[in-house]
Amino acid sequence: MEKKNIRIKDIAQLAGVSSGTVDRVLHNRGKVSEEALRKVLQTLKEIDYKPNLIARTLGTKKTFRIAVLIPDPSQDEYWAQSEVGIKQAINDWHQYDVQIKTYFFDLYHKDSFLRVTHAVLQARPDGIVIAPIFYHEALPFLQQCQSYKIPFTIFNTDIREVRPLSFIGQNLYESGRVAAELMCLGHQKTGTLAVLHINEDSVNSIHLLDKQRGFQQYIKEKDLTGVKIKVLNIKDSENGKEVKRILELLEDETLQGVYVTTSKGVSFIAALLQKLNRVDLRLIGYDLLPENIKYLEAGTIRFLINQNAKHQTFLGIQQLANYLFLRKEPLAHNFLPLEIITRENLCSYLRSAVPHF
């Protein structure tokens, strides 16, 4: 099929959608579902339908520049998965005059985050996608973005004081409640449960506090007066004093279960539990990182709540690109499902749910 002879109905047939849907995408009129939009854009890509033709149809030849800010993926496998989502988005959008530049900041140092956000503002991108894990530093940055009229989407951590185009992620308060429900299944109504924040500053990380609040509220609502909750903030798991605090907790005979709010931290606790031979404890954490999968398969981790970092980042970029390129307004809150993974459903989940784009 010669490109000069390609008609709307040809594109519709290839994409498996109606001609009206293709027309709405090309002329930015009316509503189109995310799935239909993806099919049409993918078809345009496959037939090499040039971006400048689409741009002329939309009345613009502008190249849109998107800045994506995430923690350094070399520091944490969770953010390495997030980088995979960025690469997928770059691959999907590079033909459509959308340039995506990634900025990495140090996961453990606020100054690094401040330097990166300053560089991004200096670059004046057309849009920003960000994981604002440093709440106190991210808030003024996002307010500056608003004053400069730079649209942004946020993922992983919802900052309620700003009004992004969209938030992509899980409802973390509900996530904490789900963890508490899983913790209480079949357990006695006495003893100690622990909530551990590992290798992050929970005071400046509202996403961790939301999880903790949801966990505590569930226990309170169930009137489990015989259950005591201990909260530990471990900023440096390689510090001998901090490890001693954790060991003292894990050796407590009243301890029934441990809820770790960080993805990387749960495998650290799992390793300690194996050394202590405390197979009686119920350990709950987050995300299908390689180490977490290993301990889930071994039975040391009982439940993982998968947050799907790849999909979060990919959606954040996709929704911003759709807005810039097609003026398609995204959902204000795009809450992803709370996926509970056990040793029993792990294999079927990995077969069916990955890559999740």
N, C-alpha and C positions, 0 to 999 in steps of 0.2 A: 504493500500500500504506500503510494507516494505521499510524502508529508503535505504537499500542496493540495492534495485531494482529500485530506482527512476532514470529515464532517463531524458535527456534534453527535449524530447518531452512531457514527463509527466508534467514537470514544466511548459512548454509552454501552455499546455492545461488548467492547473489549473489557470494560470495567465491571460489567454486570449490573449496571444501574440504569435508570431511565434517562432519556434525553433531557427531560426537565431538570434532573439533578445536575447533569453536566453543565447545562446552561446557567443554573444558579451559581455553581462554583466559578465558572469563567467570568460571569458578570456581577458576582457578589450581590445577588438579590435573593431574598428568601432564606429560609433555614435549611441547613444540610446537616445530617448526622455526622458524628466523628468518623464512623465506619465508612459511610459513603464518600466523605471527603478524602479519606485515606485511599480508597480504591481509585478514585478519579486521579488524584495526584500521582499515585503509583503507575497508573496507566500512561499518564502524560510523560512520566519519566521513562517508561519502557519503550515508548514509541519515539522518544527523543523529541518531544514537542517542546520547542525551544522556549526558555524562560522569557525572552524578550517579546515573543508573541503573546504570552499570557500577560506580560506587563502592559503591552499596548492595549489589550482588551480591557485591563483594569484602569487604564488611563495614567499609567506611571511607568517610568523606567528606573526608578530608584532602587539602589542596592541597600538592603536592610542589614544592619550590623547588630548582632546580639552578643552580649557579654554573659558568660555563665560563670558563677562563682561557687566553688565547692572546696572543702578541705582537701589537702594534698592526698591523692589516692595511694601514694606509697606508704602512708602512715597507718592506713586502716583498710582492710579488705572491703568493708561496707562502702567506702567512698571509691574504691577501685571499681565496684559494681556500678556505682553512679557514673563513673567515667565511661563505662561501656554504653550506657544510655545516651551520653553526649555524642559519642562516636556514631551511634546509629542515627541520631538526629542530623548530624553533619552530613552523613551519607545520603539521607533522604531529602535534604533541603539545599544541597550545594548547587543544584541545577536551577533553582528558582530565585536567584539573586538574593539569597539569604546567607550572610557570612556569620559564622559562629566562632567566637574566640573564647577559650577557656582560661580562667584565672584561678590559680591554686593558692590557698593560704594555709598556714600552719594550724593544724587541728588544736594545738595546745597553747597557742600564743595569740592574745588579742591584738598585739602590736602588728603582727603579720596581717591580720584581717583588716586593720585600719589602713595599712600601706596599700593593700590590694584595692580596697574600696576607693581610696584616693585616686589611684591610677585609673580605675574604671570611670570615675567622674571626669577625670581629665580627658579621657578618650571620647566622651559624649556618645555612647552607643545609642542606637534607636530603641533598644529594649534590653532588659536585664532579667536573668533567671538566677535565683540565689537560694542557697540553703543558709538561712540566717541563724546559725547555731549560737553565736554570741549576741544575746538579746540586747544588752545595754549598748553595744557598739553598732549593731545592725539598725536599731530604731532611728537614730539621727541620719544614718546613711540613706535609709529608705524615704525618710521625710525630705531629704535633699533631692532624691530622685523625683519625688512628687513636685517639688518646687521648680525643677528643671523640665517638668512634663515628660519624663522618661517612664514609659509604662514598664511594669515588672510583674513577674509571677514568682511566687515563693513555694518551696517544697520542703518536706521533712519537718520543719518547725513553723507553726502558724504564729504570726505576730498580730495580735488583734487590734493594736492601735493604728495600724496602717491599713489602707484599702488597696490591696494588690488587684491586678486583673483577675488573678485566680490563686488559690492555695491548693496544692496537690499533696496529698498524704493521707495518713490515717487520722481518725479522731483518737488522739493519744489518751485522753481521759477515759474513753470507752475501752481503749487497749489495756489500761491499768485495771479496769473492772473485770475484763475478760481474764486477765492473769490471776486476779484474786479468786474468780470463780473456779478456774482450773486448779488452783492451789487447794481449794477447799473440797474438791470432789473426793468423797470417801474418807476424808480425814476427820480425826477427832476435833471437838470444839474447844480444845485447850492446847497450850503450848505456845511456842514462839515462831513467828514468821519474820523473815528478814527481807528488806528492800535495799538493794545495793546499787549505788551509782559509782561506776568505776571509770577512772581516767577521764572524767569530765567534771567541769565546775558546775554542779547542779544549781547553785544560786544564780548563775548567769545562763542557765539552760532551761528555759521554760518547758521544753518538750519533755525533759526528764521529770520535772515537777508535776506536770500534768499526769504522767503515768503513775507517779507516787500518790497523787491526790485521788485518782480513780481507784487505785488498789485499797487505800485506807478507807475511802468512803463505802466501798462494797462491804468490807468487814464490819464497819460501823452499822450499816443498814441491816445486816444479818444478825445483829445483836450478839455477836460472838465475844461476849465479855471475858471469856476465859482465854482468848487469843491475844497475845502481846505482839506488837509490831516494833521491830528494831530497824532504824534507818541508818545506814553507814554511807558516808561520802568518802570515797577512796580516790584521791586525785592522782596518786602515783603508785601503781601496783608493784613497781620495782623497788620501792622504798621499804627497807626492813621493818620499820615501825608500823607502816601501814599493813604489811603482810601479817605481822603479829596480831594486829587488831582483827583481821579477817579470820585467822586461825582460831583465836579465842572464841569468836562467834560460832564457827563451824564445829567446834568441840563442845559447845553447849548442848547438854543432853536434852534440853527442852525444845531445841530447834527442830521444827517439822518441815520447813521448806524455805527456799531462797528464790527471790525474784530479782533478776538482774536487768536493769533498765537500758543497758548499753549492749550493742551487738558483740563487740569484741570482748567485753568483760565476762560474758557467760562461759566462754571456753576456759578462761583463766580460773574461774571458780570450779568448773568441772574437773580440771586437772588436780586441783587441791582436794576435792572430794574423793577422787580415785586414790590419791596418796593416803588419805585418812581412812579409806575404806568405809565411807559413810554413804553406802548405797541406799540407805533408808530415806534420805532426804529427797524431796521433790524440788527439782531445779527447773526454773522457767526463764527463758530469755528470748532474744530476738535474732531473726534473720538466718538465712541459709548460707552462711560463710563456710568455707571448707573445714575449718576446725570445729565449728558448731555441728556440722553434719556428722563428723567423726564421733563426737560425744553423744549425739542423738542416736546414732546407730548402735553405740555401745550401751545405751540405756541410762547413761549418767545424766544427760539432759532429758527431761520428760516431755516438755513441750517447747516449740519455738513459734513465736508469732512473727510471720514473715512480713516485712515492710516493703519489700521489692524496690530497692534503691534504683535499679535500672529503669523501671517503669515510671517511677516518680520523676526522675530527671528528664526522661524522654518526653513525657507528657507536658512538663513545664515548658520545654522548648517548643514543642509542637503547638501548644495553645498560644504562646506568644507569637510564633511565626505566623500562625493562622490570622491572628489579630492584625499584625503589621501588614501582611501580604494581601489578605482577603477581607480585612476589617470584620472578621468573625468574632463576636463577643464570646468569651469562654464562660463556663460556670464559675461563679464566685468562689465556691468551695467544691472541689473535686475529691471527695473522700473515697479512698480505696478500701476494699474489704479487708477485714481482720482475718487473715489466713492462718489457721492453727495447724501446725505440722507436727506429727508424731513419728515414731519409728515405724509404725504400721502403714502410714500413708505416704511416707517420704518418696519411695520409688515411683509410685503412680503420679505424685505431684511433679517430680522432676521430669518425668516423661511428657506430661501434658501441659505444664504451665510455663516452661521455659521455651523461648526467650521472653515471652510476655509482652511483645510489641504488637 
